[in-house]
Amino acid sequence: GTRNAVLNTEARTVEADVLSRRCVMMRLVDFSYEQYQKALRQSAGAVVIILPKAMSAVPQDVVRQFMEIEPEMLAMETIVPVYFAVEDAELLSIYDQTQAASTSQGTASAAEVLLHTATANGFQMVTSGAQSKAVSDWLITSLEGRLAALGGDDLPTIVIVAHYDSFGVAPWLSHGADSNGSGISVLLELARLFSRLYTYKRTHAGYNLLFFASGGGKFNYQGTKRWLEDNLDHTDSSLLQDNVAFVLCLDTLGRGKGLHLHVSKPPKEGTLQHAFLRELEMVVASQFPEVKFSMVHKKINLAEDMLAWEHERFAIRRLPAFTISHLESHRDGLRNSIMDVRSQVDSKTLTRNTRIIAEALTRVIYNLTEKGAPADLQIFTEQMVREQEQLESVMDWLTSQPRAAQLVDKDSTFLNTLEYYMSRYLKDVKQHHVKADKRDPEFVFYDQLKQVMNAYRVKPAIFDLLLALCIAAYLGVAYVAVQHFGLLYKMVQRLSLKSKQQ
């Protein structure tokens, strides 16, 4: 993208023939990659994409089309600043007037164009402020909390992970409902459910549970990377030191008809991760037969700049890990799109997926299958009465604010609320911070992510030219009249005498 944000140009829509040094306005419903490229090829001054106020009302084909274009927009280098604005009555009025002026220029005759240009009103789009600058010393914050088993730290640990940040072409519009608001919602719900079991000695399990809400997930899982380094390389006392049964990563669980367990290496029979896979299959088959479940095996490609899933960060450090998601491929555009809004998440599907994961995890932790428990046994019947309402409330809170990594400060209300929520159910909740290396930074964030754009109603430049010609003509007539006042006076006298004689 571009770091150029200052603008002072005339507004046009894409229908205009000449877009050079113009602010090109497009509505999302009419947006296409060809039109976007046309504006860039003609060196437009800026591009403003107008988004509807109610994203849920946008046709699905328009949403899919934009999600296909969005990665191209993100990957393309351009000096043209690109803005996104949510429509309102005033903005639509500006757009309609600009569109009428743009289309009339291409369909009318030269004389009509000249007349219309001289009489029409235009809009000058202006932003104030400095150019974007790199933000130094920005911290990416992650949160950790745990439920300890009765036997202490020597018992094996099951790690449950979900990244909380969102991503899209416009950070202030990145609400990340499914990716990964759904994953964080499930993580918090699992913390609530298992905190009840770990409250009583008779229901304590023989596993420590470690919950990790990671930051920087959309930036190659930087929060997880640094957390692993701190726990595996720089400490002697850690629940991750040769003590991890498996790591369960939660990602995009809010929609779809299926569930997929993504692995870098298929689990070996006899291991706890294989037992979890078996329990997932059993719970789905016996309690949720409508769900299509499968295991997706994909090796880690270290040649790629970006890892596919969060569990690969753990697999690189030789920790058994997998990601559960309704997406079959990591390349799905929904994971990095401003189209990932609250309406994209189905509360019933999110509740169903939470139950599947909770039931399978419980059966593994308490070894219920080996103890002869039937496959259709539901453990969390009483606690799940209000589960959908609970998940909906958390999802509403998560999607009420953008969670792009460059917007979530370590002292932000979002992180404080998340830490408070985790502290209600978990012990030893604390923050972990990641700062980019100054010599070779892994990530760089910029300011000026939000701008106020003013639209001034103006006459076009040709109006000034015609007005100048009229003033010059008036002054010329006045000058001639003054210079030949005597001749003019005699002429007026003669005309008045003739009129009296008649």
matplotlib code that plots the C-alpha trace (Angstrom):
import matplotlib.pyplot as plt

x = [0.0, 0.9, 2.2, 1.1, -2.0, -2.2, -4.9, -6.1, -7.8, -11.1, -13.6, -14.5, -16.2, -14.7, -17.0, -15.0, -12.6, -9.8, -8.8, -5.3, -4.8, -8.4, -9.9, -11.8, -14.9, -16.2, -19.1, -18.5, -21.5, -20.0, -16.4, -14.2, -10.5, -10.5, -11.9, -9.4, -6.5, -7.9, -7.6, -4.0, -2.9, -4.1, -2.2, -5.3, -4.7, -6.5, -9.2, -12.1, -14.1, -17.5, -18.7, -22.4, -23.4, -25.0, -22.5, -25.0, -27.2, -24.4, -25.0, -22.7, -21.4, -20.2, -18.6, -16.8, -15.6, -14.1, -12.5, -10.8, -9.5, -8.4, -5.2, -4.1, -4.7, -2.6, 0.2, 0.4, 2.8, 1.3, 1.8, -1.9, -3.5, -6.5, -9.3, -12.3, -15.4, -18.7, -21.6, -24.1, -26.7, -24.2, -21.5, -24.0, -25.2, -21.6, -21.2, -24.4, -23.6, -20.0, -21.2, -23.7, -21.0, -18.6, -21.1, -22.4, -18.9, -18.6, -22.0, -22.7, -21.5, -18.5, -20.8, -22.9, -19.8, -18.5, -21.8, -22.2, -18.6, -19.1, -22.3, -21.9, -20.7, -17.7, -16.1, -12.6, -11.5, -9.0, -7.2, -5.0, -2.1, 1.4, 2.6, 2.6, 5.6, 6.9, 5.8, 8.8, 8.7, 5.2, 4.4, 2.4, 0.8, -0.3, -2.1, -1.5, -3.6, -3.7, -5.6, -3.3, -3.8, -3.6, -0.2, 1.5, 3.8, 5.2, 2.0, 1.7, 0.2, -2.4, -2.0, -5.1, -4.2, -6.1, -4.8, -7.1, -6.0, -7.7, -6.4, -7.7, -7.0, -8.2, -7.1, -9.9, -12.5, -10.9, -13.3, -12.2, -15.4, -14.7, -10.9, -10.3, -13.1, -14.6, -11.4, -11.0, -14.7, -14.2, -11.0, -12.8, -15.7, -13.4, -11.7, -15.1, -16.2, -13.0, -12.6, -15.7, -14.3, -11.0, -12.7, -13.5, -10.9, -13.1, -13.3, -9.7, -7.9, -4.3, -3.4, -2.5, -4.4, -2.6, -4.6, -2.8, -4.5, -1.7, -1.1, 0.4, -1.3, -1.8, 1.9, 3.3, 2.3, 4.9, 3.4, 3.5, 7.0, 8.4, 6.4, 7.9, 11.4, 10.9, 9.5, 11.8, 15.1, 15.3, 13.9, 14.4, 10.9, 8.1, 5.1, 6.4, 9.7, 9.4, 6.0, 3.5, 0.9, -0.3, -1.2, -4.7, -5.0, -8.4, -9.0, -12.1, -14.9, -17.9, -19.5, -19.5, -20.8, -17.6, -14.6, -11.0, -8.0, -4.9, -1.7, 1.9, 2.6, -0.1, -0.3, 1.1, -1.2, -0.9, -0.1, -2.5, -2.9, -4.0, -6.5, -7.9, -8.3, -10.1, -12.4, -13.2, -14.3, -16.3, -18.1, -18.9, -20.2, -22.4, -23.7, -23.3, -23.6, -24.5, -20.9, -18.3, -15.0, -11.6, -7.9, -5.9, -2.2, 0.1, 3.9, 5.5, 6.9, 9.9, 10.5, 7.3, 7.4, 4.2, 3.3, -0.1, -1.5, -0.5, 0.2, 3.2, 5.0, 4.8, 5.6, 8.9, 9.9, 9.0, 5.9, 2.9, 0.3, -2.7, -5.3, -9.0, -11.0, -14.0, -11.7, -10.2, -7.4, -5.3, -5.6, -9.2, -9.7, -12.0, -9.0, -7.6, -10.6, -12.6, -15.6, -15.2, -17.9, -20.3, -23.0, -20.5, -20.6, -23.5, -24.1, -25.6, -22.6, -20.2, -22.0, -22.0, -18.2, -17.6, -19.5, -17.6, -14.2, -15.2, -16.7, -13.7, -11.2, -13.0, -13.1, -9.3, -8.4, -10.5, -9.9, -13.6, -13.5, -11.0, -13.3, -16.3, -18.2, -20.7, -19.9, -23.1, -22.5, -22.8, -20.6, -21.5, -25.3, -26.0, -23.3, -24.3, -27.8, -26.7, -23.7, -25.1, -26.1, -22.6, -20.9, -23.1, -22.2, -18.5, -18.7, -20.7, -18.0, -15.1, -16.6, -17.7, -14.1, -11.3, -8.5, -5.8, -2.4, -1.3, -4.4, -4.3, -2.0, -0.8, -3.0, -6.0, -9.5, -9.7, -6.7, -7.7, -11.2, -9.8, -7.3, -10.1, -12.3, -9.6, -8.8, -12.4, -11.7, -7.9, -5.0, -1.7, -3.0, -0.2, 0.9, 3.7, 5.1, 6.9, 8.9, 10.4, 14.2, 15.5, 18.3, 16.2, 12.6, 10.1, 7.3, 6.9, 3.7, 2.8, 0.6, -2.1, -4.3, -7.4, -8.0, -10.7, -11.5, -13.4, -15.4, -15.6, -18.2, -16.3, -16.7, -14.4, -11.4, -13.1, -15.7, -12.9, -11.7, -15.2, -15.7, -12.4, -13.4, -16.7, -15.0, -12.4, -15.2, -17.1, -13.9, -13.2, -16.6, -16.3, -12.9, -14.1, -17.1, -14.9, -12.4, -15.2, -17.6, -18.2, -19.1, -21.3, -23.0, -23.8, -25.2, -27.5, -28.6, -29.6, -31.5, -33.4, -34.3, -35.6, -37.8, -39.2, -40.0, -41.8]
y = [0.0, 3.6, 5.8, 9.0, 10.4, 14.1, 15.0, 18.2, 17.3, 17.6, 14.7, 12.5, 9.1, 6.3, 7.1, 10.2, 10.1, 11.9, 10.7, 12.1, 14.1, 13.6, 12.0, 9.0, 7.9, 4.4, 2.6, -0.9, -2.3, -1.0, -1.6, -3.8, -4.5, -3.1, 0.2, 0.3, -0.4, 2.3, 4.9, 3.8, 3.7, 7.3, 8.4, 9.5, 11.8, 9.4, 6.6, 6.7, 3.5, 4.0, 1.1, 0.6, 1.3, -2.1, -4.7, -7.5, -6.1, -6.3, -9.2, -12.2, -12.0, -8.5, -9.6, -12.5, -10.3, -7.7, -10.4, -11.8, -8.3, -7.3, -9.4, -7.9, -4.4, -5.2, -6.7, -3.9, -1.0, 2.3, 6.0, 6.7, 7.0, 4.7, 5.7, 3.8, 5.7, 4.5, 6.0, 8.4, 10.8, 13.6, 11.4, 9.8, 13.2, 14.2, 11.0, 11.4, 14.9, 14.0, 11.0, 13.2, 15.6, 12.8, 11.0, 14.1, 14.9, 11.7, 11.7, 15.3, 17.5, 19.8, 22.9, 21.2, 20.0, 23.6, 25.0, 22.3, 22.7, 26.4, 26.1, 22.9, 22.6, 20.4, 19.1, 19.6, 16.8, 17.9, 16.1, 17.8, 16.5, 15.2, 12.3, 8.9, 8.1, 4.8, 4.3, 3.4, 1.1, -0.3, -3.3, -6.3, -7.7, -11.3, -12.6, -15.9, -17.6, -21.1, -23.7, -25.8, -29.6, -30.9, -32.5, -29.2, -28.2, -31.7, -32.9, -32.5, -29.3, -28.8, -25.4, -23.7, -20.8, -18.2, -14.9, -11.9, -9.4, -8.8, -7.7, -6.1, -3.5, -0.8, -1.3, 0.9, -1.3, -4.6, -6.2, -9.8, -11.5, -15.0, -14.6, -14.5, -13.2, -16.7, -18.3, -16.0, -16.5, -20.3, -19.9, -17.7, -20.1, -23.1, -21.2, -20.6, -24.2, -25.8, -23.3, -24.9, -28.4, -27.3, -25.6, -28.9, -31.5, -34.4, -33.0, -31.9, -33.5, -34.7, -32.0, -28.3, -26.1, -23.1, -20.5, -18.1, -15.1, -14.2, -10.8, -10.2, -13.3, -11.6, -10.6, -14.1, -14.9, -12.7, -12.8, -16.6, -16.7, -14.4, -16.2, -19.5, -18.0, -16.6, -19.9, -22.3, -20.5, -18.0, -19.7, -22.8, -23.0, -23.1, -25.3, -25.6, -27.2, -30.9, -31.0, -30.2, -32.9, -31.0, -27.5, -26.8, -23.6, -22.1, -20.3, -19.3, -21.3, -19.2, -20.6, -23.4, -27.0, -28.7, -28.8, -29.5, -30.4, -29.0, -30.8, -30.4, -34.0, -36.7, -37.7, -41.1, -43.7, -44.0, -40.3, -37.9, -35.8, -39.0, -39.6, -36.1, -36.6, -39.9, -38.2, -35.4, -37.9, -39.8, -36.7, -35.5, -38.9, -39.5, -36.1, -33.9, -36.2, -33.3, -31.9, -33.0, -33.6, -34.3, -34.0, -31.9, -32.6, -29.8, -29.7, -26.5, -24.5, -22.6, -21.0, -19.0, -15.6, -16.3, -19.4, -21.0, -21.6, -20.7, -24.3, -24.2, -21.9, -24.6, -27.4, -25.6, -25.9, -29.6, -29.2, -31.4, -28.9, -28.6, -26.0, -26.6, -24.5, -24.6, -23.6, -26.3, -24.1, -21.4, -19.3, -18.4, -14.7, -14.3, -14.6, -11.2, -9.1, -6.1, -8.1, -10.3, -8.6, -9.7, -10.8, -13.4, -15.4, -17.7, -18.0, -21.5, -22.8, -21.1, -22.7, -26.1, -26.0, -24.9, -27.9, -30.3, -29.0, -28.9, -32.4, -33.9, -32.1, -33.2, -36.8, -36.7, -35.0, -37.3, -40.4, -41.1, -43.5, -45.8, -45.6, -46.9, -43.6, -43.8, -41.7, -39.7, -38.7, -34.9, -33.5, -29.8, -30.0, -27.6, -25.2, -25.0, -23.8, -20.1, -20.9, -19.4, -16.2, -16.0, -16.5, -13.9, -11.3, -11.9, -11.8, -8.5, -7.0, -8.3, -7.0, -3.6, -2.4, -2.8, -5.1, -4.5, -5.0, -1.4, -0.1, -2.3, -0.5, -2.3, 0.0, -0.2, -0.8, -3.9, -5.6, -4.4, -5.9, -9.2, -9.5, -8.8, -11.5, -14.1, -13.3, -14.2, -17.8, -18.3, -17.9, -16.1, -14.0, -11.8, -9.9, -10.7, -7.9, -8.1, -5.1, -5.1, -5.4, -1.9, -3.2, -5.8, -5.2, -8.1, -5.6, -1.8, 0.1, 3.6, 6.3, 8.4, 5.4, 7.6, 10.9, 13.5, 14.4, 17.6, 18.1, 21.8, 22.8, 24.6, 25.8, 24.3, 26.1, 26.9, 28.9, 31.1, 31.5, 32.5, 34.8, 36.5, 37.0, 38.5, 40.9, 41.8, 42.5, 44.6, 46.6, 47.0, 48.5, 50.8, 51.9, 52.7, 54.5, 56.7, 57.5, 58.5, 60.0, 63.1, 61.1, 58.9, 61.9, 63.5, 60.2, 59.9, 63.5, 62.9, 59.8, 61.7, 64.6, 62.2, 60.5, 63.9, 65.0, 61.8]
z = [0.0, 0.3, 3.1, 1.3, 3.0, 2.1, -0.5, -2.2, -5.5, -7.3, -7.0, -10.0, -10.3, -12.4, -15.3, -16.1, -19.0, -17.3, -13.8, -13.6, -10.4, -9.4, -6.3, -7.7, -5.8, -6.1, -4.3, -3.1, -5.0, -8.3, -7.4, -9.7, -10.0, -13.6, -12.4, -9.6, -12.0, -14.3, -11.6, -10.8, -14.4, -14.9, -11.8, -9.9, -6.9, -4.6, -4.5, -2.1, -1.8, -0.2, 2.0, 2.9, 6.4, 6.8, 5.5, 6.2, 3.4, 0.8, -1.7, -1.2, -4.7, -4.1, -0.8, -2.5, -5.4, -3.0, -0.9, -4.0, -4.9, -1.4, -1.3, -4.6, -3.2, -0.2, -2.2, -4.8, -4.3, -5.2, -4.6, -4.8, -1.4, -1.0, 1.5, 2.8, 4.1, 5.4, 3.5, 4.9, 3.3, 2.8, 1.3, -1.1, -2.1, -3.0, -4.9, -6.9, -7.9, -8.8, -10.8, -12.7, -13.6, -14.6, -16.9, -18.6, -19.8, -21.7, -23.4, -24.3, -27.2, -26.8, -26.4, -23.8, -22.0, -22.0, -20.7, -18.1, -16.9, -16.5, -14.6, -12.6, -9.0, -8.2, -5.0, -3.8, -1.5, 1.1, 4.0, 6.5, 8.5, 8.0, 6.0, 7.7, 9.8, 11.3, 14.9, 17.0, 20.1, 19.4, 21.6, 20.6, 23.7, 24.4, 27.5, 29.4, 32.1, 33.5, 35.4, 37.5, 38.1, 41.7, 41.0, 40.3, 37.4, 37.0, 35.3, 31.5, 30.1, 27.4, 25.7, 24.2, 21.9, 19.8, 18.3, 18.9, 16.3, 13.0, 9.6, 6.4, 3.8, 6.2, 9.8, 11.3, 9.5, 10.4, 12.9, 12.4, 13.4, 12.3, 12.0, 14.8, 17.1, 16.9, 18.1, 21.0, 21.9, 22.0, 24.1, 26.7, 26.8, 27.3, 30.2, 31.8, 31.4, 32.7, 35.5, 37.0, 36.8, 38.2, 41.2, 42.9, 43.9, 42.8, 39.2, 39.0, 36.0, 35.7, 33.2, 33.5, 31.2, 29.7, 27.9, 25.6, 23.7, 21.3, 19.6, 16.2, 14.8, 11.4, 11.4, 11.2, 14.8, 16.3, 19.8, 19.8, 18.4, 21.2, 23.9, 22.8, 22.8, 26.3, 27.7, 26.0, 25.6, 28.5, 31.5, 33.7, 35.1, 32.5, 31.8, 28.3, 29.2, 28.0, 29.5, 26.7, 25.9, 22.9, 21.7, 20.4, 18.3, 17.6, 14.3, 12.3, 14.0, 13.5, 10.3, 7.8, 7.8, 8.7, 11.0, 9.9, 12.1, 10.5, 11.3, 10.2, 11.1, 11.5, 15.2, 16.1, 17.5, 21.3, 21.8, 23.5, 20.3, 18.5, 21.3, 20.9, 17.1, 17.9, 20.4, 18.0, 15.4, 18.0, 19.3, 15.8, 14.7, 17.8, 18.7, 15.6, 12.5, 10.3, 10.7, 8.1, 10.0, 8.5, 9.2, 6.8, 6.6, 5.4, 5.8, 7.0, 4.1, 5.6, 2.2, 2.6, 4.3, 6.2, 8.1, 7.2, 10.7, 14.3, 15.2, 12.9, 15.3, 17.9, 15.5, 14.5, 18.1, 18.1, 20.2, 19.1, 17.9, 15.5, 14.5, 14.4, 11.9, 9.6, 6.7, 4.7, 3.3, 5.0, 1.8, 2.3, 1.8, 4.8, 7.2, 6.1, 5.0, 6.2, 4.9, 8.0, 10.1, 12.8, 10.3, 8.9, 12.2, 12.8, 16.6, 16.4, 14.4, 16.9, 19.8, 18.1, 17.4, 21.0, 22.3, 20.0, 21.1, 24.8, 24.8, 23.0, 25.2, 28.3, 27.2, 26.6, 29.9, 32.0, 29.8, 29.6, 26.6, 28.4, 31.5, 29.4, 29.0, 26.0, 22.9, 23.2, 26.8, 27.1, 29.9, 29.9, 29.9, 32.7, 31.9, 28.3, 28.9, 28.4, 26.3, 23.0, 24.8, 26.4, 23.1, 21.4, 24.0, 23.7, 19.9, 20.0, 22.2, 20.1, 16.8, 18.2, 17.8, 15.2, 16.5, 14.0, 15.7, 15.0, 16.9, 20.0, 22.4, 25.6, 27.7, 25.4, 26.8, 24.7, 26.3, 29.8, 29.3, 27.9, 30.8, 33.3, 31.6, 31.7, 35.3, 36.3, 35.4, 35.2, 37.6, 37.1, 34.2, 32.9, 29.8, 27.4, 25.1, 21.8, 20.4, 17.0, 16.7, 15.8, 13.5, 11.7, 12.5, 11.9, 11.6, 11.1, 11.9, 10.6, 12.0, 10.2, 9.8, 10.1, 8.3, 8.2, 4.6, 3.9, 0.7, -0.4, -3.0, -5.7, -9.3, -11.9, -13.2, -16.5, -14.6, -13.3, -16.9, -18.2, -15.2, -16.0, -19.6, -18.6, -16.2, -18.8, -21.3, -18.8, -17.9, -21.6, -22.3, -19.3, -20.5, -24.0, -22.5, -20.3, -23.1, -25.6, -23.1, -25.2, -28.3, -26.2, -24.6, -28.0, -29.3, -26.2, -26.8, -30.4, -29.5, -26.8, -29.2, -31.8, -29.2, -28.1, -31.7, -32.3]

ax = plt.figure().add_subplot(projection="3d")
ax.plot(x, y, z, "-o")
ax.set_aspect("equal")
plt.show()
